[in-house]
Amino acid sequence: MRHIYLDNAASTKVDENVLKSMLPYFTEKYGNASSQHFAGQEAKNALEKSRRIIAKSIKAHTHEIIFTSGGTESNNLVLKGLFFNNPERNHIITTKIEHDCVLNTCRWLETQGAKVTYLNVDKEGFVNPKDVEKAITDKTLIVSIIHANNEIGTIQNLEEIGKICKQKNVLFHTDACQSFTKVPINIKKQHLDLVTLNSHKIHGPKGVGALYIKDGIKITPLTHGGGHERNLRNGTENIPGVVGFAKSVEVANSKDVEKITELRDKLIKGLLKIPNVQLNGPEKRRLCNNVNVSFNNIEGESIGGYLENSGIYVSTGSACMSHSLEPSHVLKAIGLSPVQSNSSLRLSLSKYTTEEEINYVLQILPKIVEKLRRISPLK
């Protein structure tokens, strides 16, 4: 049976070039980057080269990048680290469509005395910059807004929001885990003070990410140890992971983005030919690899099960929430009813997705929908 993987917003296949770049650091160049001998300095050089590659990709200075275990850790470090370092400014502004690691961190910080504003979005998932401006007070510490949404693919206007934050002297952070290498990130043009990045969404290894922290920003570390990563992320560095992460950034290119976009549009066009199907999120300013649709009156979980039986792997929402029976908070925020939310599927493509695979999905999926609608109690 063929296997068609369309859950690339959850994780991606490691690029062969990435894997090759990592292997020597498991078996030959395995020194600790904190050691002073040759083997240690060999690892240190690889660490710093990787840091330069990632910094350059977002127009940052090399020393402004620290490595973490991934997006969740980076987001926690930003929000908790800033809050604990700035007790006089306890107000955080974010949105109702953030990744769970941001929302749950904010909810926990509320138990520690933080005041959090959760901004609404429109029916396509866009934040109104004027709402950001209105929400800022003299106690506001940071505005944290996801660059591209992991469920519906909405790409926010960071430049406009960043201008507001700069004028108001408020820090601006974005979670760019889904957008990195797919959408241009320029920390100066977009007025970004902190940026969360990760590896396994861009054909790199799992368990490694990065955080851009603008010069001069003070953050209280979450862990304490031997002073690694500017004393902000203590612990022996994951050299194979970091090297692989940097290589995944190097091999990313605009031609792949163009190809993915064409296949995404073909998939959307084909799915919308099925009666009573709607696209969730915008038609424009949408991630190149994201398709999220509601089939209305049939369960997305059931569709996903039938697709899996045909060798097609998709998601009913964010992978981080796949264990939950609660409707997606993102789909709720854009105005979908519980029935519509529970009938949704997310299909996310990668550079390895082929037109043949998309054609097969468009051949199989309408038949599954027709079958499930015949037996559905909801009409």
KOLNUKOL-737377 format. One line per 3 residues: number of its first residue (from 1); their letters; for each residue z negated, x, y negated of N, C-alpha, C. Coordinates in steps of 0.02 Angstrom, whole numbers, plus 50000, padded with zeros to 5 digits. Layout:
BEGIN
NUM = a = Z X Y Z X Y Z X Y | ...
! end
This chain:
BEGIN
1 = mrh = 50000 50042 50060 50000 50000 50000 50000 50044 49938 | 50039 50025 49889 50041 50063 49826 49976 50053 49788 | 49961 50101 49744 49902 50097 49701 49924 50106 49629
4 = iyl = 49911 50055 49588 49929 50057 49518 49865 50053 49476 | 49850 50106 49442 49787 50111 49405 49798 50092 49331 | 49771 50035 49312 49776 50011 49243 49707 49999 49214
7 = dna = 49664 50048 49224 49596 50045 49195 49581 50110 49159 | 49630 50135 49123 49624 50200 49090 49578 50199 49029 | 49559 50141 49005 49508 50138 48952 49439 50153 48980
10 = ast = 49432 50146 49046 49368 50162 49078 49365 50236 49095 | 49419 50263 49124 49423 50334 49138 49495 50350 49159 | 49513 50414 49155 49581 50434 49168 49585 50487 49222
13 = kvd = 49644 50493 49250 49658 50547 49298 49657 50614 49261 | 49626 50664 49292 49625 50731 49262 49694 50762 49267 | 49719 50785 49210 49784 50819 49207 49783 50882 49250
16 = env = 49837 50897 49286 49839 50956 49329 49827 51021 49289 | 49854 51024 49229 49844 51083 49187 49771 51090 49167 | 49738 51034 49157 49666 51034 49141 49627 51061 49201
19 = lks = 49642 51036 49259 49606 51058 49319 49615 51133 49330 | 49677 51157 49322 49690 51229 49331 49651 51271 49281 | 49645 51247 49220 49608 51285 49169 49533 51290 49185
22 = mlp = 49507 51239 49221 49436 51237 49236 49416 51280 49296 | 49460 51284 49346 49441 51313 49410 49411 51384 49406 | 49439 51429 49365 49409 51497 49363 49336 51498 49340
25 = yft = 49316 51447 49301 49248 51446 49274 49197 51417 49324 | 49222 51395 49381 49178 51377 49437 49168 51437 49485 | 49221 51476 49494 49220 51525 49549 49225 51598 49528
28 = eky = 49253 51612 49470 49263 51682 49449 49225 51699 49384 | 49230 51654 49336 49200 51667 49270 49140 51621 49260 | 49091 51628 49303 49037 51579 49307 48973 51599 49270
31 = gna = 48979 51647 49224 48919 51670 49188 48891 51617 49142 | 48828 51628 49122 48793 51585 49074 48811 51609 49004 | 48834 51565 48962 48857 51585 48895 48802 51613 48851
34 = ssq = 48740 51606 48871 48684 51635 48832 48667 51706 48855 | 48696 51729 48909 48683 51796 48934 48722 51848 48894 | 48691 51907 48886 48721 51959 48844 48771 52004 48880
37 = hfa = 48770 52003 48946 48815 52046 48984 48887 52019 48981 | 48933 52057 49012 49004 52040 49008 49019 51970 49034 | 48990 51953 49092 49003 51887 49122 48981 51830 49076
40 = gqe = 48924 51841 49043 48899 51791 48997 48943 51785 48935 | 48965 51843 48909 49007 51842 48850 49077 51815 48864 | 49100 51823 48926 49163 51793 48947 49158 51717 48942
43 = akn = 49102 51690 48966 49091 51617 48961 49082 51596 48888 | 49048 51637 48849 49038 51622 48778 49104 51620 48741 | 49148 51666 48756 49214 51667 48724 49254 51603 48740
46 = ale = 49249 51581 48803 49284 51519 48822 49255 51459 48786 | 49189 51460 48778 49155 51405 48742 49179 51402 48670 | 49181 51459 48637 49200 51459 48566 49274 51446 48556
49 = ksr = 49316 51469 48602 49387 51453 48597 49397 51377 48603 | 49362 51346 48649 49367 51274 48658 49342 51237 48596 | 49290 51263 48566 49263 51232 48505 49315 51235 48449
52 = rii = 49350 51292 48444 49402 51298 48392 49459 51248 48403 | 49479 51239 48465 49534 51192 48480 49516 51121 48460 | 49455 51100 48477 49435 51031 48462 49424 51022 48387
55 = aks = 49395 51071 48354 49385 51068 48282 49452 51061 48246 | 49500 51102 48265 49566 51102 48233 49600 51034 48241 | 49589 51000 48297 49623 50937 48311 49603 50881 48263
58 = ika = 49543 50887 48231 49521 50836 48183 49513 50866 48113 | 49537 50928 48103 49536 50962 48038 49464 50980 48017 | 49422 50997 48065 49353 51017 48051 49345 51092 48056
61 = hth = 49289 51118 48032 49271 51188 48042 49243 51196 48112 | 49254 51254 48141 49233 51265 48211 49159 51254 48220 | 49119 51279 48174 49046 51274 48183 49019 51202 48173
64 = eii = 49063 51156 48152 49041 51087 48143 49046 51046 48208 | 49070 51078 48262 49076 51043 48326 49020 51066 48373 | 48985 51017 48402 48938 51034 48456 48960 50995 48519
67 = fts = 48945 51024 48577 48964 50992 48640 48906 50953 48669 | 48922 50896 48699 48872 50852 48729 48897 50832 48799 | 48861 50785 48829 48882 50761 48895 48932 50703 48891
70 = ggt = 48947 50680 48830 48995 50625 48823 48980 50581 48764 | 49017 50526 48759 49011 50481 48702 48943 50450 48694 | 48912 50430 48748 48847 50396 48744 48795 50443 48714
73 = esn = 48793 50504 48738 48744 50552 48711 48758 50566 48637 | 48821 50576 48621 48839 50591 48551 48818 50534 48504 | 48832 50473 48524 48813 50416 48483 48738 50409 48476
76 = nlv = 48702 50421 48530 48628 50419 48526 48602 50474 48480 | 48631 50533 48486 48609 50589 48444 48620 50574 48370 | 48677 50546 48353 48691 50529 48283 48640 50480 48257
79 = lkg = 48633 50423 48290 48592 50370 48262 48518 50385 48265 | 48494 50408 48321 48422 50424 48326 48405 50487 48286 | 48448 50538 48292 48434 50601 48258 48433 50594 48183
82 = lff = 48478 50554 48155 48477 50543 48083 48418 50500 48062 | 48403 50449 48100 48348 50403 48083 48282 50441 48082 | 48269 50483 48132 48206 50519 48135 48201 50574 48082
85 = nnp = 48258 50596 48056 48259 50648 48006 48258 50621 47934 | 48266 50555 47928 48270 50524 47862 48227 50461 47859 | 48161 50468 47863 48118 50409 47866 48121 50365 47803
88 = ern = 48142 50395 47747 48144 50356 47684 48205 50310 47680 | 48256 50322 47723 48316 50279 47722 48324 50251 47793 | 48302 50190 47803 48297 50163 47871 48348 50109 47886
91 = hii = 48400 50102 47844 48449 50048 47853 48513 50076 47885 | 48535 50043 47939 48596 50062 47974 48645 50003 47971 | 48708 50018 47958 48760 49966 47958 48808 49981 48015
94 = ttk = 48821 49930 48057 48869 49937 48111 48905 49870 48120 | 48940 49861 48175 48976 49798 48186 48956 49766 48251 | 48978 49704 48259 48963 49666 48320 49008 49685 48378
97 = ieh = 49057 49730 48367 49104 49747 48421 49099 49821 48441 | 49042 49852 48426 49033 49922 48446 49024 49927 48521 | 49033 49988 48546 49017 50002 48616 48942 49990 48627
100 = dcv = 48924 49972 48688 48854 49956 48703 48807 50013 48688 | 48829 50075 48693 48783 50130 48680 48763 50133 48607 | 48805 50109 48562 48787 50104 48492 48742 50043 48480
103 = lnt = 48763 49986 48506 48724 49925 48495 48654 49930 48525 | 48649 49956 48586 48583 49961 48618 48539 50014 48584 | 48570 50067 48558 48532 50116 48519 48505 50084 48456
106 = crw = 48547 50045 48422 48525 50012 48361 48468 49963 48375 | 48474 49926 48429 48421 49878 48446 48356 49915 48461 | 48360 49972 48495 48299 50011 48508 48270 50038 48443
109 = let = 48313 50062 48398 48289 50088 48334 48255 50034 48292 | 48276 49972 48301 48242 49917 48267 48169 49913 48288 | 48154 49929 48350 48084 49929 48373 48045 49988 48342
112 = qga = 48081 50036 48314 48049 50094 48283 48047 50089 48207 | 48068 50031 48182 48064 50021 48109 48130 50020 48073 | 48185 50028 48108 48250 50027 48075 48270 49955 48057
115 = kvt = 48308 49949 48003 48339 49886 47984 48414 49893 47997 | 48441 49849 48037 48511 49855 48057 48551 49794 48035 | 48607 49805 48003 48655 49752 47986 48713 49756 48035
118 = yln = 48726 49700 48070 48782 49697 48118 48837 49655 48086 | 48890 49688 48063 48943 49654 48026 48987 49613 48072 | 49010 49556 48046 49060 49515 48081 49128 49548 48077
121 = vdk = 49172 49526 48120 49243 49547 48118 49286 49484 48117 | 49350 49492 48101 49395 49434 48102 49420 49421 48173 | 49466 49374 48180 49487 49353 48246 49527 49406 48283
124 = egf = 49549 49459 48248 49584 49514 48281 49538 49575 48290 | 49477 49569 48266 49429 49623 48276 49423 49671 48218 | 49452 49654 48160 49449 49700 48103 49387 49687 48060
127 = vnp = 49358 49742 48037 49303 49740 47990 49331 49735 47920 | 49303 49693 47878 49323 49689 47808 49286 49742 47769 | 49321 49791 47740 49287 49843 47702 49241 49816 47647
130 = kdv = 49259 49758 47619 49216 49728 47567 49148 49708 47596 | 49148 49688 47660 49084 49672 47692 49041 49734 47701 | 49073 49790 47714 49036 49853 47718 49004 49868 47651
133 = eka = 49044 49863 47598 49019 49878 47531 48961 49833 47512 | 48967 49769 47526 48914 49721 47509 48849 49735 47547 | 48855 49762 47608 48796 49773 47651 48757 49835 47631
136 = itd = 48787 49881 47595 48754 49944 47578 48699 49932 47526 | 48641 49961 47540 48584 49958 47493 48560 50029 47479 | 48509 50036 47436 48483 50103 47421 48445 50132 47480
139 = ktl = 48434 50092 47532 48400 50115 47593 48449 50132 47649 | 48514 50120 47637 48563 50131 47690 48571 50205 47704 | 48564 50223 47767 48571 50292 47790 48642 50306 47814
142 = ivs = 48668 50261 47855 48731 50274 47889 48769 50210 47903 | 48835 50215 47899 48880 50162 47924 48914 50190 47986 | 48908 50154 48041 48938 50176 48105 48985 50122 48130
145 = iih = 49050 50139 48130 49102 50090 48149 49151 50123 48197 | 49162 50090 48253 49206 50116 48305 49277 50121 48278 | 49311 50176 48294 49379 50186 48268 49428 50138 48302
148 = ann = 49429 50139 48368 49473 50093 48406 49431 50060 48460 | 49432 49995 48461 49388 49959 48507 49408 49968 48580 | 49359 49978 48623 49371 49993 48694 49394 49932 48733
151 = eig = 49383 49872 48708 49403 49812 48744 49469 49782 48719 | 49476 49776 48653 49535 49742 48626 49581 49788 48586 | 49563 49852 48581 49609 49901 48553 49618 49901 48478
154 = tiq = 49579 49863 48440 49585 49859 48368 49570 49926 48336 | 49616 49950 48293 49607 50014 48258 49586 50000 48186 | 49525 50021 48169 49498 50006 48102 49528 50052 48049
157 = nle = 49525 50029 47987 49549 50068 47930 49492 50114 47907 | 49486 50172 47939 49431 50218 47924 49436 50246 47853 | 49497 50257 47830 49505 50288 47764 49476 50244 47709
160 = eig = 49490 50179 47713 49464 50134 47661 49389 50127 47665 | 49363 50121 47726 49290 50115 47735 49256 50181 47715 | 49288 50236 47732 49259 50301 47715 49254 50312 47640
163 = kic = 49303 50289 47602 49301 50295 47529 49240 50259 47501 | 49227 50199 47528 49170 50160 47505 49105 50198 47520 | 49099 50225 47580 49038 50260 47599 49028 50322 47556
166 = kqk = 49082 50357 47541 49077 50416 47498 49054 50398 47428 | 49083 50344 47400 49065 50321 47333 48991 50301 47330 | 48967 50272 47385 48898 50247 47387 48848 50300 47412
169 = nvl = 48874 50360 47427 48831 50415 47451 48795 50396 47516 | 48833 50366 47561 48807 50346 47627 48847 50382 47681 | 48814 50405 47733 48848 50440 47787 48894 50392 47826
172 = fht = 48950 50418 47848 48999 50378 47885 49012 50410 47953 | 49001 50371 48006 49011 50394 48075 49060 50348 48110 | 49102 50378 48152 49145 50337 48195 49141 50361 48267
175 = dac = 49142 50313 48313 49149 50326 48384 49224 50325 48398 | 49251 50385 48411 49324 50392 48420 49342 50408 48492 | 49300 50388 48539 49312 50404 48609 49378 50376 48635
178 = qsf = 49394 50315 48614 49456 50283 48638 49517 50306 48598 | 49508 50324 48536 49565 50339 48492 49586 50412 48493 | 49541 50456 48512 49553 50528 48507 49617 50548 48544
181 = tkv = 49661 50584 48509 49727 50607 48531 49779 50551 48534 | 49759 50489 48525 49806 50433 48524 49820 50410 48453 | 49770 50417 48410 49775 50398 48340 49752 50458 48298
184 = pin = 49788 50476 48245 49768 50534 48205 49697 50527 48177 | 49660 50582 48182 49593 50585 48152 49593 50645 48106 | 49578 50632 48043 49573 50684 47992 49509 50673 47954
187 = ikk = 49459 50714 47968 49392 50701 47941 49390 50702 47865 | 49435 50740 47834 49435 50743 47760 49470 50681 47731 | 49528 50665 47758 49565 50608 47733 49528 50543 47744
190 = qhl = 49492 50538 47800 49456 50477 47817 49382 50479 47796 | 49363 50532 47762 49295 50538 47733 49241 50531 47786 | 49252 50563 47843 49205 50557 47899 49153 50612 47896
193 = dlv = 49091 50592 47908 49035 50640 47911 49015 50658 47982 | 49027 50611 48028 49010 50622 48098 49061 50585 48141 | 49083 50618 48195 49133 50589 48239 49114 50602 48312
196 = tln = 49114 50550 48352 49101 50555 48424 49167 50559 48462 | 49172 50609 48506 49232 50620 48547 49212 50627 48620 | 49257 50611 48666 49243 50628 48735 49306 50646 48774
199 = shk = 49295 50671 48834 49347 50703 48872 49381 50658 48923 | 49343 50616 48957 49371 50583 49016 49416 50524 49000 | 49422 50506 48935 49471 50455 48915 49540 50486 48901
202 = ihg = 49544 50553 48900 49606 50587 48881 49629 50637 48935 | 49615 50619 48998 49637 50659 49055 49600 50725 49062 | 49538 50725 49035 49493 50781 49045 49439 50762 49094
205 = pkg = 49392 50808 49107 49338 50794 49156 49286 50747 49127 | 49249 50715 49171 49192 50674 49152 49132 50719 49136 | 49085 50691 49099 49023 50728 49087 49025 50778 49031
208 = vga = 49075 50773 48987 49077 50818 48929 49107 50781 48869 | 49078 50792 48812 49101 50762 48750 49086 50808 48693 | 49099 50786 48632 49087 50827 48573 49064 50782 48516
211 = lyi = 49031 50814 48469 49010 50779 48409 49026 50823 48349 | 49063 50795 48302 49075 50828 48238 49018 50809 48191 | 48986 50860 48162 48933 50850 48113 48950 50890 48051
214 = kdg = 48963 50856 47996 48983 50890 47934 48929 50938 47911 | 48952 50994 47884 48907 51044 47857 48853 51013 47813 | 48791 51033 47823 48737 51011 47780 48698 50951 47804
217 = iki = 48725 50914 47854 48690 50855 47880 48635 50878 47928 | 48575 50853 47917 48518 50871 47958 48504 50817 48010 | 48498 50838 48073 48486 50791 48128 48428 50817 48170
220 = tpl = 48383 50773 48188 48329 50791 48233 48356 50791 48305 | 48350 50845 48342 48376 50847 48411 48338 50800 48457 | 48372 50775 48507 48340 50732 48557 48308 50772 48613
223 = thg = 48333 50833 48623 48305 50878 48674 48287 50944 48642 | 48238 50978 48671 48216 51042 48645 48219 51094 48700 | 48240 51154 48681 48248 51206 48732 48262 51273 48700
226 = ggh = 48316 51305 48722 48330 51373 48703 48374 51383 48643 | 48387 51330 48604 48425 51338 48543 48500 51331 48550 | 48524 51303 48606 48596 51296 48616 48626 51246 48566
229 = ern = 48691 51255 48554 48729 51209 48511 48692 51196 48444 | 48681 51250 48408 48647 51247 48343 48579 51213 48348 | 48548 51220 48406 48482 51190 48419 48483 51114 48416
232 = lrn = 48542 51084 48422 48548 51011 48419 48559 50980 48487 | 48583 51021 48535 48594 50995 48603 48576 51051 48651 | 48511 51056 48666 48486 51111 48706 48502 51101 48780
235 = gte = 48513 51156 48814 48531 51156 48885 48592 51200 48897 | 48596 51229 48956 48652 51273 48973 48718 51235 48965 | 48764 51266 48931 48828 51233 48917 48870 51225 48980
238 = nip = 48905 51169 48982 48950 51152 49038 49018 51185 49024 | 49023 51250 49041 49083 51288 49023 49147 51260 49056 | 49147 51247 49123 49208 51218 49152 49229 51153 49119
241 = gvv = 49180 51110 49104 49195 51046 49072 49222 51055 49002 | 49191 51099 48963 49213 51112 48895 49284 51140 48894 | 49298 51187 48939 49365 51217 48943 49417 51163 48961
244 = gfa = 49399 51119 49008 49444 51065 49027 49455 51016 48971 | 49402 51001 48934 49406 50956 48876 49456 50985 48826 | 49448 51048 48809 49493 51079 48761 49566 51079 48785
247 = ksv = 49576 51092 48849 49644 51091 48876 49674 51021 48872 | 49633 50969 48884 49659 50901 48879 49681 50884 48808 | 49648 50914 48759 49669 50905 48689 49734 50942 48677
250 = eva = 49740 51002 48704 49801 51042 48695 49862 51009 48724 | 49855 50977 48782 49914 50950 48816 49932 50880 48791 | 49889 50849 48752 49905 50783 48724 49962 50789 48674
253 = nsk = 50007 50740 48673 50063 50744 48627 50089 50675 48607 | 50126 50674 48553 50150 50610 48525 50202 50577 48568 | 50240 50615 48607 50290 50585 48651 50257 50541 48703
256 = dve = 50201 50563 48730 50164 50521 48778 50140 50457 48745 | 50116 50462 48684 50093 50403 48647 50150 50354 48638 | 50209 50378 48620 50268 50335 48611 50287 50300 48676
259 = kit = 50286 50337 48731 50304 50308 48796 50254 50255 48817 | 50190 50270 48807 50137 50221 48825 50144 50158 48783 | 50158 50167 48719 50166 50110 48674 50223 50064 48696
262 = elr = 50279 50093 48716 50336 50054 48740 50317 50014 48802 | 50282 50046 48849 50262 50010 48910 50210 49957 48895 | 50165 49971 48848 50115 49921 48827 50150 49859 48800
265 = dkl = 50199 49870 48757 50235 49813 48727 50274 49773 48779 | 50302 49808 48826 50338 49775 48881 50289 49732 48922 | 50230 49758 48935 50180 49722 48974 50156 49661 48936
268 = ikg = 50141 49669 48871 50118 49613 48831 50171 49558 48829 | 50233 49577 48816 50288 49529 48812 50294 49490 48878 | 50289 49525 48934 50295 49492 48999 50236 49446 49013
271 = llk = 50176 49466 48995 50117 49425 49008 50117 49362 48966 | 50142 49367 48904 50142 49309 48860 50195 49258 48879 | 50237 49275 48927 50285 49225 48954 50250 49178 49003
274 = ipn = 50192 49198 49027 50153 49154 49072 50123 49099 49029 | 50130 49036 49048 50102 48981 49008 50027 48988 48998 | 50005 48968 48938 49934 48965 48921 49899 49033 48926
277 = vql = 49933 49084 48904 49905 49152 48901 49905 49174 48828 | 49851 49206 48806 49846 49230 48737 49826 49303 48736 | 49851 49339 48686 49833 49408 48675 49770 49412 48634
280 = ngp = 49722 49452 48656 49660 49462 48618 49665 49528 48580 | 49649 49524 48515 49658 49583 48473 49724 49580 48437 | 49739 49629 48396 49798 49626 48353 49863 49645 48388
283 = ekr = 49918 49623 48361 49984 49646 48383 49998 49715 48354 | 49980 49725 48291 49988 49789 48257 49920 49822 48249 | 49920 49887 48233 49859 49926 48228 49817 49917 48291
286 = rlc = 49851 49925 48347 49820 49918 48413 49829 49984 48452 | 49779 50003 48490 49785 50063 48532 49847 50060 48575 | 49880 50117 48581 49943 50120 48618 49937 50099 48691
289 = nnv = 49877 50105 48720 49870 50093 48792 49832 50029 48809 | 49816 49989 48759 49771 49932 48771 49807 49865 48773 | 49795 49826 48826 49817 49757 48831 49758 49715 48854
292 = nvs = 49740 49664 48815 49686 49620 48834 49710 49549 48824 | 49710 49510 48879 49736 49442 48876 49687 49394 48909 | 49688 49332 48885 49650 49278 48916 49699 49230 48950
295 = fnn = 49682 49211 49012 49726 49167 49051 49703 49094 49048 | 49644 49083 49019 49620 49015 49006 49614 48972 49069 | 49553 48950 49081 49537 48903 49135 49539 48932 49205
298 = ieg = 49550 48997 49212 49540 49031 49276 49501 49095 49264 | 49462 49115 49312 49418 49172 49302 49456 49238 49306 | 49444 49280 49256 49473 49346 49256 49452 49387 49316
301 = esi = 49391 49376 49339 49366 49412 49398 49407 49394 49460 | 49425 49331 49466 49466 49310 49523 49536 49341 49519 | 49565 49342 49459 49631 49373 49451 49626 49447 49469
304 = ggy = 49574 49480 49445 49565 49550 49460 49559 49564 49534 | 49524 49519 49570 49517 49527 49643 49583 49521 49679 | 49624 49472 49659 49690 49465 49689 49735 49524 49673
307 = len = 49730 49549 49611 49770 49608 49592 49750 49668 49634 | 49686 49676 49645 49662 49733 49686 49690 49728 49757 | 49693 49668 49783 49722 49659 49850 49796 49680 49852
310 = sgi = 49828 49680 49793 49897 49703 49788 49902 49776 49766 | 49844 49809 49761 49843 49880 49743 49845 49893 49668 | 49827 49843 49628 49828 49850 49555 49756 49847 49529
313 = yvs = 49735 49899 49494 49666 49905 49471 49663 49892 49396 | 49626 49840 49376 49617 49822 49306 49543 49810 49294 | 49527 49789 49234 49457 49775 49216 49452 49706 49187
316 = tgs = 49394 49675 49197 49381 49610 49165 49349 49619 49097 | 49340 49679 49076 49309 49694 49011 49292 49767 49009 | 49242 49785 48971 49219 49854 48968 49190 49874 49034
319 = acm = 49206 49933 49059 49180 49957 49123 49104 49962 49122 | 49076 49976 49062 49003 49983 49057 48967 49917 49067 | 49004 49861 49061 48973 49796 49069 48999 49759 49131
322 = shs = 49034 49793 49175 49065 49759 49232 49015 49729 49280 | 48952 49752 49276 48900 49725 49320 48870 49660 49293 | 48886 49643 49231 48855 49587 49198 48898 49524 49202
325 = lep = 48865 49467 49209 48900 49403 49209 48905 49372 49139 | 48874 49406 49090 48877 49382 49021 48947 49391 48992 | 48970 49343 48952 49035 49352 48919 49034 49414 48875
328 = shv = 49091 49445 48867 49098 49504 48825 49075 49491 48754 | 49032 49535 48728 49010 49527 48658 49067 49538 48609 | 49117 49577 48629 49175 49588 48586 49217 49524 48580
331 = lka = 49231 49494 48637 49272 49433 48637 49235 49376 48602 | 49169 49374 48610 49129 49324 48575 49134 49335 48500 | 49132 49398 48478 49133 49414 48407 49199 49395 48374
334 = igl = 49255 49394 48412 49319 49374 48382 49332 49300 48391 | 49282 49263 48416 49286 49190 48415 49306 49157 48480 | 49310 49195 48535 49330 49164 48598 49271 49125 48628
337 = spv = 49287 49070 48660 49236 49031 48695 49216 49067 48759 | 49159 49049 48790 49140 49080 48854 49195 49073 48908 | 49228 49014 48909 49281 49004 48959 49339 49052 48946
340 = qsn = 49359 49059 48884 49413 49106 48867 49393 49177 48883 | 49331 49195 48866 49308 49264 48879 49308 49280 48953 | 49285 49232 48992 49280 49244 49064 49348 49241 49099
343 = ssl = 49399 49220 49063 49466 49219 49092 49507 49279 49070 | 49475 49329 49040 49512 49384 49011 49517 49443 49059 | 49570 49482 49049 49581 49545 49084 49599 49598 49034
346 = rls = 49575 49659 49046 49598 49717 49008 49640 49761 49054 | 49701 49774 49033 49745 49819 49070 49759 49878 49023 | 49740 49938 49044 49747 49996 49000 49788 50050 49034
349 = lsk = 49838 50074 48998 49888 50119 49025 49872 50192 49010 | 49911 50237 49040 49905 50308 49025 49974 50340 49027 | 49977 50405 49015 50041 50440 49018 50069 50442 49089
352 = ytt = 50029 50427 49138 50052 50426 49207 50078 50357 49229 | 50069 50306 49187 50095 50239 49202 50171 50240 49198 | 50203 50207 49246 50276 50206 49247 50303 50136 49233
355 = eee = 50366 50133 49213 50398 50068 49202 50402 50029 49267 | 50412 50063 49322 50414 50030 49387 50348 49995 49402 | 50294 50028 49384 50228 49997 49395 50218 49935 49352
358 = iny = 50240 49939 49289 50234 49881 49245 50277 49823 49271 | 50336 49838 49295 50379 49786 49324 50346 49753 49384 | 50313 49792 49425 50279 49766 49484 50222 49719 49463
361 = vlq = 50184 49740 49413 50129 49698 49388 50157 49631 49363 | 50211 49634 49326 50241 49573 49298 50274 49530 49352 | 50286 49558 49409 50311 49520 49466 50254 49486 49503
364 = ilp = 50199 49521 49511 50142 49496 49551 50097 49449 49512 | 50080 49467 49450 50028 49432 49413 50044 49358 49400 | 50105 49339 49380 50118 49267 49369 50107 49225 49431
367 = kiv = 50121 49252 49489 50110 49216 49552 50036 49205 49565 | 49996 49255 49549 49923 49249 49558 49896 49196 49511 | 49918 49198 49449 49895 49149 49399 49914 49078 49420
370 = ekl = 49975 49070 49442 49998 49003 49464 49955 48978 49522 | 49941 49021 49570 49901 49002 49628 49830 48982 49607 | 49799 49022 49563 49730 49008 49542 49727 48945 49499
373 = rri = 49778 48933 49460 49777 48873 49418 49783 48810 49461 | 49818 48815 49516 49824 48756 49561 49757 48736 49590 | 49714 48786 49601 49649 48771 49634 49591 48769 49585
376 = spl = 49605 48782 49521 49552 48784 49471 49527 48714 49455 | 49461 48703 49450 49435 48638 49430 49445 48625 49356 | 49458 48679 49318 49468 48672 49246 49543 48663 49232
379 = k = 49559 48616 49192 49630 48602 49176 49641 48602 49101
! end
